[in-house]
Amino acid sequence: MTTVGIIAEYNPFHNGHKLHIEKAKALTGADRVVVVMSGNFVQRGEPAIFDKWSRTKCALLNGADVVIELPAYFSTASAEFFARAAVDILDKTGCVDYICFGSESGDICAITKAAECLLNESEEFKNALKDNLDKGLPYPAARSKALSEAEGVNEDILLSPNNILAVEYVKALLSIKSSIKPVTLKRQFTDYNSTETVKGFASATALRYMLKTKADISSFVPCLPDAFPVYCDTMSPFLSYKMRMLGKEGLSQILDIGEGLENRILDAFGEYKDYDLLASSVKTKRYTHSRIQRIFIHALLGITKDDFDTIISSGINHYIRILGFRKDAQDTVSLISKSASIPVITTVKSREGLSDTAKLMLDKERTATDIYYLLKGEDIKLNKDLTTPMVLI
């Protein structure tokens, strides 16, 4: 049996995601699809538009066989750690043969070359990167330009969101010497952040905007969850309270904060603003809008540098949590349970035999889910991570 892995957020699940699953199976000849999916908070520094169980159900109804949760510590991390953790989960299942991801490039050779260069940074690259940063370029642009100058890699390869993640996926595979083979599909129809719709396809960004404005999205999604959506702006009062409670000292301990950024953040929260405006008022050349939003989420969830370092230093992932599966894919779940190199669990109640680090991660998952349901404003239900069973289709 051949298995292909997919890393996703499905925020929300749309026709493009369904097509990706279909093409991934066709391209690799896979019998099964295992998805590693972000939980209730996502990498762009926002709450997911729908909860993780609703999105799991949509994925299972449209081609996925098993959905595994990417823990909150990593679903809200930088592209490097997001990719590293998700690839590590797929590798530790012990049964995934391929990973298939979308990219603007569609060129696995170019993506692999960029990944190899970044994994083994040359002195020429390091010097070019320093020069570009000294010139005031934002880090993403400085890194992309340095890669082109020092290694001859197309500068555009690190300037598009899906390309960036694609490079990080391959870099992660190389770093752990995984036997999983990478394949890529060229992104079609709409760009990552596009608000346009084309031939029944729309980006997740466009769909979130349409949901917020009460527009009909039924023609762009194969499955619309029966759940309350959660929007970024609902976080503003919670964040304002959290920032005041943390203060300068507490904020300085939050993951990704450095260079005195805590002062800039506290100044921004001196008056009430909506979420996007808060991020815009804090961002600098070195700190992009998305990175600032991730810092906000880390503050809201209490994700500290010390806890993150503890998790990373002891092996990144310490359990595999299955959010749901298709009943006809029970054999795949059984195989993962037997072949995985770390414990396989189905709820945060499953603590027997887990390490202290795994328990730390599960406690944060429970906290993240409780905060997510507080953000809903309606249908508030706490302890969902303790009471919600796996999704079975």
Secondary structure, DSSP 4 states (H G I P E B T S, - for coil): --EEEEEE--TT--HHHHHHHHHHHHHHT-SEEEEEEE-SEETTTEE-SS-HHHHHHHHHHTT-SEEEEEPHHHHTS-HHHHHHHHHHHHHHHS---EEEEEESS--HHHHHHHHHHHHT--HHHHHHHHHHHHTT--HHHHHHHHHHHHH---GGGGSSHHHHHHHHHHHHHHHTT--PEEEEEE--SS-TT---EETTEE-HHHHHHHHHTT---GGG-S---SS----GGGGHHHHHHHHHHHHHHHHHTBTT--TTHHHHHHHHTTS---HHHHHHHH--SSS-HHHHHHHHHHHHHT-BHHHHHHHHHTTS---EEEEEE-GGGHHHHHHHHHH-SS-EESSTT--TT--HHHHHHHHHHHHHHHHHHHHHSSS----HHHHPPPEE-
